[in-house]
């Protein structure tokens, strides 16, 4: 119990650009491969899926909170979220996409409400053209 309280306080008063990813719940972030967005929010990757061929791929993440709220975009890596970009609207290159799936999350900066989740996929360099990756959008 004491550890849970300590972790909760650390999350509220945490400083820095890296934080543990929140636990997935059905209400706020469904555990699926589908991209999810709140109404009015725009959150996309172009291209998605990222074409195979190189060890690292490149995509451009674009977002708009759909309101006056400042958004923060995090990339999920190793169970932690790292700040990727921020602003009410924005666009930023991600030149380090690896084969597999990379998850991005858009939050309202003021109340940390999850506004959108985006899964970027890339096939490995040894994949052939007959294999495809399903990319979904709202």
Secondary structure by P-SEA (a helix, b strand, c coil): caaaaaaaaaaacccccccccccccccccccccbbbbcccbbbbbccccccccccbbbbbbbbbccccbbbbbbbbccccccccccccccccccccccccbbbbbbbccccccccbbbbbbbccccccccbbbbbbcc
